[in-house]
Amino acid sequence: RIPLRDFPEVARLQQEHPDQPFNAALFVRGLEIIGADRLLVGVSPAAILEIDAAAGRLLGLFRYSDDVGDAVHGLAHVADAASGDGRLAAAANPR
C-alpha cells in the first residue's frame, strides 16, 4: 500500500480539486507496473503518477484535466528509445 497523500504534490492536487458529490479526487483507476519497483498510477482528476515503490518516492506527475470527474483508466508502458528506461517524460505540473 502506498499512501499517495503523503506526497506533497499529490496532496496539493487533492486540495486544489476536492471531492464532488459523485466524484472523488485521487480515485485510483489505472495501474501499470514497470519492472520490480516503478508504478504508473492513473487517478482523478485525470493525472498519471510515476512512483518508485521501493524508495517511496514520487518520480513524476502529469495532469491532463482539472475535472474531478475525469480519470485515467488504462495505462500501457512503452520504453522511450532515447532514454532507454521508459521513464515518464513529463515533470510535475507547476500549477
One Martini backbone bead per residue (centre of mass of N, CA, C, O) as a GRO file, in nm:
protein
   95
    1ARG     BB    1   0.096   0.037   0.023
    2ILE     BB    2   0.036   0.376  -0.096
    3PRO     BB    3   0.053   0.702   0.034
    4LEU     BB    4  -0.032   0.952  -0.168
    5ARG     BB    5  -0.076   1.200   0.040
    6ASP     BB    6   0.241   1.217   0.120
    7PHE     BB    7   0.262   1.366  -0.136
    8PRO     BB    8   0.263   1.697  -0.194
    9GLU     BB    9   0.152   1.701  -0.489
   10VAL     BB   10  -0.101   1.526  -0.426
   11ALA     BB   11  -0.222   1.692  -0.199
   12ARG     BB   12  -0.256   1.945  -0.378
   13LEU     BB   13  -0.445   1.821  -0.584
   14GLN     BB   14  -0.673   1.764  -0.378
   15GLN     BB   15  -0.703   2.055  -0.273
   16GLU     BB   16  -0.768   2.190  -0.560
   17HIS     BB   17  -0.959   1.905  -0.605
   18PRO     BB   18  -1.221   1.829  -0.466
   19ASP     BB   19  -1.470   1.666  -0.384
   20GLN     BB   20  -1.764   1.541  -0.517
   21PRO     BB   21  -2.062   1.400  -0.492
   22PHE     BB   22  -1.966   1.173  -0.749
   23ASN     BB   23  -1.652   1.261  -0.709
   24ALA     BB   24  -1.316   1.157  -0.653
   25ALA     BB   25  -1.032   1.243  -0.541
   26LEU     BB   26  -0.791   1.008  -0.604
   27PHE     BB   27  -0.910   0.807  -0.792
   28VAL     BB   28  -0.821   0.488  -0.863
   29ARG     BB   29  -0.784   0.340  -1.214
   30GLY     BB   30  -0.471   0.299  -1.276
   31LEU     BB   31  -0.219   0.032  -1.364
   32GLU     BB   32   0.146   0.016  -1.404
   33ILE     BB   33   0.406  -0.211  -1.418
   34ILE     BB   34   0.763  -0.132  -1.379
   35GLY     BB   35   0.901  -0.367  -1.292
   36ALA     BB   36   0.976  -0.389  -0.949
   37ASP     BB   37   0.929  -0.052  -0.854
   38ARG     BB   38   0.754   0.074  -1.081
   39LEU     BB   39   0.477   0.311  -1.120
   40LEU     BB   40   0.165   0.361  -1.278
   41VAL     BB   41  -0.089   0.606  -1.187
   42GLY     BB   42  -0.434   0.648  -1.212
   43VAL     BB   43  -0.621   0.954  -1.164
   44SER     BB   44  -0.815   1.189  -0.995
   45PRO     BB   45  -0.761   1.404  -1.177
   46ALA     BB   46  -0.637   1.353  -1.472
   47ALA     BB   47  -0.362   1.146  -1.383
   48ILE     BB   48  -0.007   1.071  -1.363
   49LEU     BB   49   0.187   0.852  -1.166
   50GLU     BB   50   0.528   0.820  -1.068
   51ILE     BB   51   0.659   0.535  -0.883
   52ASP     BB   52   0.885   0.447  -0.624
   53ALA     BB   53   0.824   0.192  -0.418
   54ALA     BB   54   1.095   0.131  -0.270
   55ALA     BB   55   1.150   0.453  -0.198
   56GLY     BB   56   0.890   0.633  -0.175
   57ARG     BB   57   0.864   0.794  -0.466
   58LEU     BB   58   0.798   1.071  -0.659
   59LEU     BB   59   0.881   1.114  -1.006
   60GLY     BB   60   0.586   1.192  -1.131
   61LEU     BB   61   0.350   1.441  -1.280
   62PHE     BB   62   0.053   1.422  -1.494
   63ARG     BB   63  -0.192   1.652  -1.614
   64TYR     BB   64  -0.500   1.662  -1.811
   65SER     BB   65  -0.708   1.751  -1.573
   66ASP     BB   66  -0.943   1.933  -1.344
   67ASP     BB   67  -1.157   1.711  -1.351
   68VAL     BB   68  -1.286   1.486  -1.121
   69GLY     BB   69  -1.447   1.314  -1.349
   70ASP     BB   70  -1.162   1.254  -1.445
   71ALA     BB   71  -0.984   0.951  -1.558
   72VAL     BB   72  -0.726   0.717  -1.557
   73HIS     BB   73  -0.758   0.383  -1.671
   74GLY     BB   74  -0.542   0.325  -1.902
   75LEU     BB   75  -0.220   0.163  -1.913
   76ALA     BB   76   0.097   0.190  -2.102
   77HIS     BB   77   0.419   0.075  -2.148
   78VAL     BB   78   0.678   0.265  -2.325
   79ALA     BB   79   0.979   0.269  -2.424
   80ASP     BB   80   1.236   0.498  -2.440
   81ALA     BB   81   1.482   0.517  -2.669
   82ALA     BB   82   1.655   0.755  -2.556
   83SER     BB   83   1.672   0.646  -2.245
   84GLY     BB   84   1.579   0.324  -2.201
   85ASP     BB   85   1.352   0.338  -1.938
   86GLY     BB   86   1.053   0.480  -1.961
   87ARG     BB   87   1.031   0.744  -1.837
   88LEU     BB   88   0.853   0.992  -1.740
   89ALA     BB   89   0.866   1.298  -1.910
   90ALA     BB   90   0.697   1.446  -1.716
   91ALA     BB   91   0.656   1.695  -1.509
   92ALA     BB   92   0.549   1.868  -1.276
   93ASN     BB   93   0.281   2.052  -1.226
   94PRO     BB   94   0.294   2.404  -1.154
   95ARG     BB   95  -0.011   2.467  -1.047
   0.00000   0.00000   0.00000
